[in-house]
Amino acid sequence: MTLPGIIAVEEHVATDAFLNAAHRLEVAPADRRELELMRTVERQERFRTALTDIDARIAEMDAAGQAMAVLSINPPGVQPYSAADAVPLARAVNDDLAAILQRHPYRFGALGTITPQAVDAATQEIERIMGPLGLNGVMINSHTHGRYLDEPEFEPILAAAQAYGAPIYLHPRFPSTLTPYDAYGLQGAIWGYQAEAGLHAMRLIMSGAFDKYPDLTIVLGHLGEGIPYWLRRIDNRHAFAAQVSGSAGRMPALELTPSEYFRRNFVLTTSGIDDPAVLDLALDAVGDDNIMFAVDTPYEDTAAAVRFLRDAPLTDTQRTNIAYRTAGRVFGLECSDPSDVSSD
């Protein structure tokens, strides 16, 4: 079928100003190894160009038949830095993203960056992101200095996200505890990323956060970071643990089953997953109206990802929802025919 437009929603960028500033900052000791890797990547000419050259990004999108991209600063963003350094850097990043949207209003949306290490500043920035800057949500790169969003001090961030209608894209990063992952390069995308993001999502579910904030939307990449595969067992074992008073540890009483929160409060993206069997599992778990297309640019191939979307064994309704309708609803985007927007 011919799609009127394709929106990709996990598409990373950077500016030279951000990279030059961030690479000069001191990093929290526990985050140094991750930042060494990311800075090595960002210094490579092909990745630095792919991250910073917006005109080249548009040309790549046009060649693949992708109408729009939802941009986000290259992970792990500002979270590894001190609050004093991170707060002004986050504001500058979000100003830069807003400027890109102003120059190319029909080609890009954007997810702002915030500073969980400075909660008051983060909540103020969510208001600015969703208000005067006109961005479409926020991206949080999992833990911040080893702390997770279900912990009480971060509750104002969840409250602000719900109040201002800001979807939170919960993006992976190195696990907060690296030792078990150190062997065989398991810290990153081979295994550690999805284990980390999946853990963070499950902490939010099991903490009761979605009883307090039922309208909060969390976006997970990689077709759910493995959680759809485990939903039936998660519900089963959660019910068993409740019967024995959570003997494995503190376990708040929940209004719904874990899978009900997952289906109500989470939206998945296809980033980095071009496997029809995994997509079919995700469709069965959450439905096509809760799945969005994503590439994970510049770390995956745009043309290959678009081909997968076009060729996957989907109904017309499923393909259309994944291609752009779900993203339109979640992020407040409108997507026109690529022929109408390619020269904006």
C-alpha positions, 0 to 999 in steps of 0.5 A, a space after each residue: 500500500 502507499 502510505 500518506 506519510 511515515 513518522 519515525 519517533 526515536 531519531 537522535 541528533 546533536 549540535 556542535 555546540 552541545 557536543 563541544 560543551 558536553 565533552 568538556 564536562 566532568 562526568 559522574 564516576 559511575 557514568 564514565 565508561 558509558 560516556 567514554 563510549 558515547 564520546 568516542 562514537 560522537 568524535 567519529 566523523 560519520 556519526 558526528 555528521 549524521 547527528 549534526 547535519 540536518 539537511 543531510 538528515 532530510 535528504 536521507 528521509 526523502 530517499 527512504 520515503 520518510 515524511 517526519 522524524 521526532 528528534 531527541 538529543 543523543 543519549 544519554 543526554 545531560 543526565 551524567 552531569 552535575 545539576 549545575 552543568 546539566 540545567 543550562 545545557 538542557 535549556 540550550 539543547 531544547 532551545 536548539 531543538 525548537 529552532 530546528 522545528 521552526 526551520 522545518 515545521 513539517 519535517 520534525 517533531 522533538 522530545 525535549 531533555 530534562 534533568 532528573 538530578 535537579 527535580 525543580 528545574 526538570 518540572 519547570 523545563 517540562 512546562 517550557 517544553 510543552 508550552 512556549 517551545 512547542 515540543 512534543 514530549 520528553 526523553 529520559 535516558 533511564 536512570 540518573 546517577 543510579 536512581 529511578 523515576 519510581 523513587 519518591 523524589 522524582 514524583 514531581 516529574 511524573 506529576 508534571 508530565 501528566 499535568 502538561 501532557 508530556 509523553 516520556 520516552 524511556 530510552 535505554 542506557 548502560 545499566 546502573 550496576 555494570 559488574 554482571 554485564 562487564 563480560 563479553 560487551 553486554 553493557 550496551 545494545 547487545 543486552 544491557 540497554 534493553 535489560 536496563 530500560 525494561 527494569 525501569 519500566 517494570 519498577 514504574 509499574 510495580 511501584 503503583 505510579 500509574 495508580 497516582 498518574 493514570 494518564 501518564 504515557 511512557 514510550 518504550 523502544 525496541 518493541 517493549 524492551 522484552 516485556 511483551 514476551 513476559 506479560 502473562 508470567 508477570 501477571 501470574 507471578 505477581 498474583 502469586 507474590 501478592 498471596 504470600 504477602 510479597 515475601 520477595 520484598 516490599 510490593 505495593 498493592 496495585 489497582 490493576 494487573 501489571 499487564 493492564 498498566 502496560 496496555 493502558 500507559 505504555 506505547 511501543 516503538 519498532 526502533 532497531 527491531 525488524 523481526 516480523 515475529 517480534 512485531 506480531 507478538 507486540 501487536 498481540 500484546 498492545 495492539 497496533 494503536 499503541 505501536 509507532 514506527 522508529 528507526 533509531 537514527 543514526 544507529 540503524 539504517 533508515 532505508 532498511 527500517 522503512 522497507 521493513 514497515 512497508 513489507 511486514 505482513 500487516 493489515 492496512 489499518 495496522 500499517 497505517 497506525 504504526 506508520 503515523 496515526 499512533 505517533 500523531 495521537 501520542 505526540 500531537 503530530 500531523 503528517 502529510 504526503 512526503 511530496 507536500 513537505 519535502 521542500 519546506 
